[in-house]
Amino acid sequence: MSKPLVSIQNLTAGYNGTPVLKNVNLDIHPKDFLGVIGPNGGGKTTLSKVLLGILNPFSGQVSFPSGRPNIGYLPQVSQIDHSFPVTVKEVILSGMARPKTWWKPLKKEHKEKADYLINKTGLSGLGNRPVGQLSGGQFQRALLARAIINEPQLLVLDEPDTFVDRSFEGELYTLLEELNKTMAIFLISHDIGTISSLVKTIACVNGTLHYHPSNVLTADVLKVYNCPIDLIAHGPVPHRVLKDHE
Ligand SMILES: Nc1ncnc2c1ncn2[C@@H]1O[C@H](COP(=O)(O)OP(=O)(O)OP(=O)(O)O)[C@@H](O)[C@H]1O
């Protein structure tokens, strides 16, 4: 097996001296597609912050056995004020910025790539619109384009489907499957239907982490993992999407 992109060992992390996550172990390999589920407040976003280096652990280790990877990040859109005066295209192009290269002028190919991603994320015609004038779903798509423009080795997505409507949902999932051919994906989602149809493996996060090496879960396994989530998918017609019992 290839060396992991990220290896987390015996991690304890939290805020103001109070742990949210305890004794977490997780390896993420190239081209993994990990679905991250768990109850509200279980620590999913906290784990993503540790991965991204935004939050320092209290103890334990986060290492990068193949060298520090380029990581693309789509944060939870509901937590971002997007009233700042920049356009969709500028936001997407800001994903090109890296510490050593931010001062270099953008090349034509970068602008072409931004245009390509504007189309790919269903934002055609909105490239020059200030992001303050976008809907939540449109802003989320612009941030997704920003997260992938630099072709990261690991893409971290925090509930990318919160604002996504039915018409873009299928395109989003097709895009993620396409991206997964070249990058690992860490996908936090409450949409259990998304998880079961897209991901390869699952992490249940509820104070600690239980790794599940497939995309099929049962209610009994969730109990063992202490991961109280609803296996019924929400939508126009509620339906059971994961196995009930073997
Ligand atoms: N900046 C912070 N300062 C203090 N406590 C925080 C901070 N951010 C999160 N927390 C707390 O840490 C716990 C875990 O939060 P986190 O956002 O990681 O959960 P989550 O699993 O992503 O939840 P959700 O499904 O609701 O998004 C919660 O109790 C939350 O209130």
PDBQT file of the ligand as one rigid body, heavy atoms in Angstrom, charges set to zero:
ROOT
HETATM    1  N1  LIG A 301     -13.734  27.776  18.478  1.00  0.00    +0.000 N 
HETATM    2  C1  LIG A 301     -14.308  27.013  19.411  1.00  0.00    +0.000 A 
HETATM    3  N2  LIG A 301     -14.167  27.316  20.730  1.00  0.00    +0.000 NA
HETATM    4  C2  LIG A 301     -14.729  26.544  21.690  1.00  0.00    +0.000 A 
HETATM    5  N3  LIG A 301     -15.457  25.436  21.444  1.00  0.00    +0.000 NA
HETATM    6  C3  LIG A 301     -15.645  25.095  20.146  1.00  0.00    +0.000 A 
HETATM    7  C4  LIG A 301     -15.082  25.859  19.073  1.00  0.00    +0.000 A 
HETATM    8  N4  LIG A 301     -15.420  25.277  17.909  1.00  0.00    +0.000 NA
HETATM    9  C5  LIG A 301     -16.166  24.199  18.229  1.00  0.00    +0.000 A 
HETATM   10  N5  LIG A 301     -16.291  24.094  19.570  1.00  0.00    +0.000 N 
HETATM   11  C6  LIG A 301     -17.015  23.020  20.294  1.00  0.00    +0.000 C 
HETATM   12  O1  LIG A 301     -16.390  21.784  20.000  1.00  0.00    +0.000 OA
HETATM   13  C7  LIG A 301     -17.358  20.752  19.880  1.00  0.00    +0.000 C 
HETATM   14  C8  LIG A 301     -17.178  20.051  18.529  1.00  0.00    +0.000 C 
HETATM   15  O2  LIG A 301     -17.496  20.969  17.487  1.00  0.00    +0.000 OA
HETATM   16  P1  LIG A 301     -17.344  20.608  15.952  1.00  0.00    +0.000 P 
HETATM   17  O3  LIG A 301     -17.683  21.828  15.176  1.00  0.00    +0.000 OA
HETATM   18  O4  LIG A 301     -16.008  19.983  15.719  1.00  0.00    +0.000 OA
HETATM   19  O5  LIG A 301     -18.470  19.483  15.792  1.00  0.00    +0.000 OA
HETATM   20  P2  LIG A 301     -19.094  18.850  14.485  1.00  0.00    +0.000 P 
HETATM   21  O6  LIG A 301     -19.067  17.360  14.682  1.00  0.00    +0.000 OA
HETATM   22  O7  LIG A 301     -18.426  19.367  13.273  1.00  0.00    +0.000 OA
HETATM   23  O8  LIG A 301     -20.593  19.363  14.608  1.00  0.00    +0.000 OA
HETATM   24  P3  LIG A 301     -21.725  19.722  13.495  1.00  0.00    +0.000 P 
HETATM   25  O9  LIG A 301     -22.243  18.414  12.957  1.00  0.00    +0.000 OA
HETATM   26  O10 LIG A 301     -22.764  20.411  14.332  1.00  0.00    +0.000 OA
HETATM   27  O11 LIG A 301     -21.105  20.601  12.447  1.00  0.00    +0.000 OA
HETATM   28  C9  LIG A 301     -18.717  21.399  20.062  1.00  0.00    +0.000 C 
HETATM   29  O12 LIG A 301     -19.149  21.178  21.383  1.00  0.00    +0.000 OA
HETATM   30  C10 LIG A 301     -18.449  22.871  19.816  1.00  0.00    +0.000 C 
HETATM   31  O13 LIG A 301     -19.314  23.678  20.564  1.00  0.00    +0.000 OA
ENDROOT
TORSDOF 0
